[in-house]
Amino acid sequence: RLVELLGSADVLVSVVGSDAGMFSVPSKVQSSLCAGRQILLAAPPERLAARIVARENAGLVVHPDDLDGFIAAAKRLAGDAALRRTLGENGRDYAERAYDIQRTTDRFERVFEAALRRASHRAAVPVMTPQARGEPVD
């Protein structure tokens, strides 16, 4: 139902504060991309969420301290239905590429398989106790 709710919005607004992690892409931004709606994002430009939205042309990004820029971006989106549609489509295209469930599942399976191989290798290697090495035992 969340996607339906997000899909009914004219503009989705997200804020990523200056204190957020450098590589933070909050689920609200990811959900907006998946919903195919443009994003008005207030975030420092160096944050990953801001870089993705800008690079993918999926919305407008302004610095969280730039109130005038935020208002101008909101007015721009409100007055341009074609821009909103294009940005939303771009965001959805990105989400379909980046969040492909089969590719993500395959990556997780490879990580788990590698971890299991390492764990079984460690279990197969005998641990030499001090007694086995001929050392005195107290």
Sequence and secondary structure as in RCSB ss.txt:
>XXXX:A:sequence
RLVELLGSADVLVSVVGSDAGMFSVPSKVQSSLCAGRQILLAAPPERLAARIVARENAGLVVHPDDLDGFIAAAK
RLAGDAALRRTLGENGRDYAERAYDIQRTTDRFERVFEAALRRASHRAAVPVMTPQARGEPVD
>XXXX:A:secstr
 HHHHHHT S EEEE  TTS TT   HHHHHHHHHT  EEEE  TTSHHHHHHHHTT EEEE TT HHHHHHHHH
HHHT HHHHHHHHHHHHHHHHHHT HHHHHHHHHHHHHHHHHHHHHHHHS    TTTTT    
